[in-house]
Amino acid sequence: MARPTIQTANPSADAAAVLRRLGFALLFFAVPLASLFSRRALVVMAPLAVVLLVLAAALDGSAKHPREKLMALAISPGGMAGLVLLLWAGLSLLWTPFLPQASERLLNLTGMALMALAGYLAVPERMRSANLYILPIGVGLAALIGIPLAIRGSSRFDPEGLSLERGMITLVLLLWPALAWLHSRGRNLEAIGLALAVAVGALLTRDGLPFYGLAAGALVFVVTASMPVIGSRLTGLAMAGLLLFAPLLPFLLKPLADGILGPKSPVAASLGVWRRIILDEPLRLLTGHGLETAMRGRLFGLLPWSSPSTLLFELWYELGLVGAAAGSILLYQAVVRARGHRATVGPAIMAAFACAYALGCLGIGTTQVWWFTALVVLVLIFVAIERGQFRTTRPKAVLSRKA
C-alpha cells in the first residue's frame, strides 16, 4: 500500500516569498506613490527593495547561474561599451578640476551599476502574476493622486513642488512597463485608462517636461508596434546617432533657432555658447574636460549659465569623443537586444527608452542620483515583466480515447 506523501514546511522558501513580495511591493507600489511627496523616497526605497530581493534569492536559491549571466553581459558589445564608459569616466578624474565631487559621482555611478546587476540576478526566472499586478495598481493610484496635486502645483509635504515634478517624471517612466504587463494579459481597456490618467497628470504639471517625455515615448510605441524590427532599429540609430554627432547640432540648429525664435532667445543663446566652446577648444572634443565639470563649471564661472542643460552637451563636455562613442554603442546595443523580447513587451521597452532619452535631452538632471536610481528601477521592472511572460494562455485539456 502506497503511503501518502506528506508536504513538510519549508521556512526558507516561505521567508523568501515574503521578502520577495515586500521587495516588489516597494518597487511597484511604494516608489511611484512616495515619489510624489518626497525627493528622497526613490533613492531610499529602491536600494532597500533590491536588498530584499537579494535576500530572498539567497534563501530559496532562485538566482541560478549568476556567473554565466554576468559573463554573458560582460562580453556582449553593450557590456564592453558600458565598461569602457565607466573606465573612461574614472580616468577623467586625472584632469577634472573638481576631483572630490567627481570621485563621489563616480562612486555613485558604480554603486548604481552594482545595484542593477544585483537586482537583475535576484529577479526569479519565473515571476508570479500576483506580484506583477501590483505595478499597474501603484502607477494608477499615483496618477489619480498626482492629478489634483498637479492642479494645485504642490502639497503640504512639498511646498515648492520639486518632489511633484520628479514624481511625475518617475510616473511617466513606470507607465510603460505597467502598460506592457496589462497588454500582455489582454487588459487593454485598463491599459488605456491608465495611460490617460498619467497623461492628464503629466499635462497638468507645471513644467511640461513629463508630458514631452510621454509624447516621445508614445510616438516610438506606435512606430515600434506597427513595425517591430524597423522601429527598434530606427530608435537605436536615432538615439545613438544623435549622441555621437551632437557637436554638429549647434552649427546646424543655430541659424534655424535665430530665424524662428530670435537670436536673443534662450535656445539660440545656449546653442551659441555650445558653438563657441567647440571652436575655442577643439582638442577637448577628444578627451572632454573631466567628470562633473558641466554642472560645477556653471557654479564656478568656467561655463556661462546659458550653456545647454542637456545630456548631449554634458556627456561631450565631460567625457569627449571616447565617452560619446562608448555611450552610443551602449545605447544601440541595448535597444537592439531589447528587440528580441515578446511582441507584447517590445514596443513598451522601446517607448521607455525614447521617453528616458527625451527627458535627458530636454534638460532633466541626468547627473543626479535620483535619475540613475529611476533608470535602475525601470530596468529591473522590465526584467521582472519579461520573466512573467513564460505562459500567456492557459493550456488546453486534450482527451484521448483508449483503444
N, C-alpha and C positions, 0 to 999 in steps of 0.2 A: 504494500500500500504506500503510495507516494505521500510524503509529508508536505503539508502546505508551507510555502515559503513565507518567512516572517521578515518583514521590512524593518530593519533597525534604523534608528535615528542617526543622522549624520550632523552633529553640531557644527562642524566646519562648513558644510555646504549651506546650512541654514543661516549661519552668521554671514557667509559670503553673499547670499541672496539679499539679506537685509542691508548690508553695506553697499551693494551694487544699486539697490533701489534708492537708497539715500543719495548716492553719488549722482545718479541720473536725475533724481528729483531736483538737486541743486542746479545741474546744468540746464535742464529742460524747463523747470518751473520757477525756481527762485531767482536765477540770473536775469531773465527778461523783466520780472516784476521789480526786483530790488534796484536794477539799473536806472529806473525812472526816478528814484528818490535819493540815491547815494552814488557819488562818483567812485567810491572805493569798493562798492559791492562786487563788481566784476572781478577786480584784482584779488579780492579776498576769497570769494566763493569758488572760482574756477580751480585754483590750486587745491583747495580743500576737497572738491569733488574728484579731482584726479587722484589724490591720496586715497580716498575711499575706494575708488575703482582698483587701484593697485593692490590695496589690502585684500579686496575681495578676490582678485585674480590669484594672489598668493595663497589664500585659504583653500580655494577649490581647484587650483591648478588649471584654470581656463586659458591662461596665456601659454599657448603651445608654440614651440619652435621660435622663441624670441631671437636667437642668434641668426637663424636663417632669414627672418624677416628684416632684421637690421642690416645684414649684409646685402640683401636684395635692394634695400633702399640706398645704401651707401655706394654701391657700384652702378646704380642707374644713372643716366645722364643728368636727370634733375637733382639727384642726391649729390653727385660730384659738383654740380654747379652751386648748390647750396653750401657745400663745404668750402669751395673756393671763395664764395662771397663772405662767409664768416671769417675765414683766414685772412682775406684781404682787409676786412674791417679791423681785425686785430693788428695787422701790420701797419695800418694807417695811424695807429697810436704813436708811431715814431715821429710823425710830422704834424700831428694835430696840436694846435696851441692850447687846447683845453683837455689836458691829459686826465685829470681826476674825473671830470664829468664824462668824458668819452669812455674811460675804463668802466665806470658804473653802467653806462648804456650798453657796452659790450657784454658785461656780466648779465644784464637783464635779457639781452637777446639770446645768450647761451642758455640761460635758465628757461626761457620760453620754449626754445627748441627741445631741451631735455624734457620739459613737461609735456610737450606734444608727443614725443616719442614714447614716453611712459604711458600716456593715455591711449595712444594707438595700440600698444601691446596689451593693455589691460582690458580693452573692449572685447567682450566674448565673441567667438566666431559666429554664434547664432544669437541674435537679440530677441528678447521676448516682446511681443506686440504690446503687452500691458505697460512696459517701460516706455516704449516709443510714443504711445498715445498721450503721454504727459506733455510732450513738446507742443503740439497744437493747442492744447488746453492752456498752457502757460503763456504762449505767444498771444492767443486770442484774449485772455483775461488782461494781459498787459496792454494790448491795443485798446480795449474798452476803457481801462483806467487812464491810458495816456491821452485819449481824445479830450476829455474835459480839462486835463492838465495843460494840454497844448492850447486850448482856448484861453485859459487864464494866463498862460505863459510861465507859471511857476507853481510851487507847492510850499506849504509851510516848512517842509524839510529842506527845501531848495529855493530860497527866496530869489536868487539871481537867475535861476533857470538853466544853469550849466549841466546839472545832472539830467534834466529832462532832455536836452539835446543829445547827450551821449546815450541816454536810454533809448531814444527813438532811433538813433543810428544802429545800436545793438539790435533793436527790434526789427529793423529793416533787413539786417543781415540774417537773423534767425528765421525770418519769414520763409526763405527759400527751402531750407530743409523741412520745415513744417509742411509746406505745400507738397514737397516731394513725397513725404510719408502719406499724406491724405490722398494724393493722386494714385499712389501705388496700391492703396486699399480701396480704390473706387469711390471715394468720398469727395467727388468733385464739387458738389454744392457747398459743402463745408469749406473746401479749399477756396472757392470764390468768395464766400463770406469773410473768411479770414484775411484774404488779400485786400478786400475792400476796407475792412476795419483798419488794417495797418496803413493803407494808402491815405485814408482820411486823417489819421493821426499825423502822418508824415507831412501831408499838405498843410495842416494847421500849425505845424511847428514854426516858431518864429524865424529861425534860419531855414532856408529852403534846401539845405544840403541833404537831409534824409530823403526828401522827395526826388531830388535829382539822381541820387544813387538808386532809388527804387525804379525810376524810369529807365535808367541804363540797364538794370537787371531784367526788367520786363521786356525790353527790346531784344536782348540777347536770348531770353527764354523763348520768345516767339520764333526767332530765326532758327534756333537750335532744335526746337520741337518739330519744325517743318522740314529741316534739312540737318539731321544729326551729325553726319560726318563733315559736310561742308561748313556747317555753322560752327562746330567746335574748332575746326582748323582756322577759320576766319577770325574767331575770337582770340585764339592763341597768337596768330600772326599779328593782329591789330595791337594786342597788349604788348607783346614782345617788341614789335617794330616801333611803337610809339615811345617805349622806354629807350631803345637802342639809339634812335635817331632824334631824341629830344633836343639836342643842341641846335637843330635846324629850325625848331619852332619859332624862336624869337625873330629870325630873319624872314620866315615865310608868313607869319601872322602879324608882324608889326605893321606893315602897310595896310592890311585889312582892318586891324584894330584902330589905326589912326583915322581911316576913312569912315568907319561906321560909328565908333564910339567917341572919336576925337583924340587928339594927341595928349590931352591932359587927363584922360580917364585913367582910373587905377589899373585897368588891364593893360593899356598901352604903356603906362609908366613902368609896370613890372616887366613887361617884355623888353622895354628899352634898357632897363638895368641888367637883365639877363644877357642881352646882346653885348653891352659894354664889358661885362665880366669876361665873356668869351674872347672878345677882341683884345682886351688888355692882358690876359693871362692864357694864351692858347696852350702852353705846355701843361697847365694844370688840368686840362681835359684828360690827360693820360692818367695822372695819379690822384687827382682830387686834392682837396685841402685838409682831409682828415675827418674822422668821425666827430660828430657833434658840432661842427663849425657852422652849419647852416642856421641853426637856431641861436646858438651862443654868439655867432658873429653879429647878429642884429642887436643883441643886448650890449655888446662892447664896441660897436661902431665899425666893425670890419665889413659889414654889409649894410646897405640902406634899408630902411624899414619898408620901402616899396618893392623890395626884391620878392620874387614869386614864392608863394607858400604852397608848393605842390610837390608831390613825390618825385616827379620827373626832374625838377630843378635840384632838389635836395640830394637825391642819390648821385647825380652827376657832380654836384659841387663838392660833396664829401668824399666819394669813392672813385670818381672819374670813369674812364673807359672800362677798366677791369671790372669794377663793381657793376656798371651798367650792363656789360656783356654777360656776366655771370647771372645777374638778375633776370635778363631777357631769356636766357636759356632755361633758367628755373621756372619762369612763368610759362613758357611754351610747353615744356615737358610736363608740367603739372596739368595744364589744360588738355593736352593730347592723351595723357594717361587716364584722365577722368572720362574721356570719351568712351572708354570700354565698359562703363557701367551700364546697368539696365536702362532701357528706354524711358522708364517712368522716373528715373532719378537723374539721368544725364543732363537734361535741359535745366533742371534746378541748380545743378552744380555749376554749369556754365553761367547761369544768371547770378549766382553768388559771387563767382569770380569777377564778373563785369561790375556788379554792384560795389564790391570792395575796392576794385581798381579805380572806378569812377570817383568814389569818395576820397581815395588817396590823391588822385589828380586834381580834385577840386578844392583841396586845401585842408583836409582833416589832419589832425596832429598825428602823423604816422610815426613820429619818434617817441610817442608816449607809451607807457607800459600798458595802459588800459586797451589801446588799439591792438597791440600784439596779442594780448590776452583774449580779446574778442575774436581775432582770427583763429587762435588755437581752439577756442570753444567751437567755432564754426566747423573747423576741420574734423574735430572729434565727433560732433553730432552727425555729420555726413558719413563718417566711418560707421557709426552705430546704425544709421538708417540703411546703408548698403548691406550690412550684415544682418539686417532684419528682412531681407528680400529673398531668403532661401526658399520660401514657399508662399506664393501669392494666391493659389487656388486650392481648394480642398480636393483631396484625391477621390476619385470615383470608385464606388464598390463594384466589383465585377463578379457576377455569379457564373459559375461553370457547372455544367451538367456532368454528373458522374456516369460513366459507362455502366 
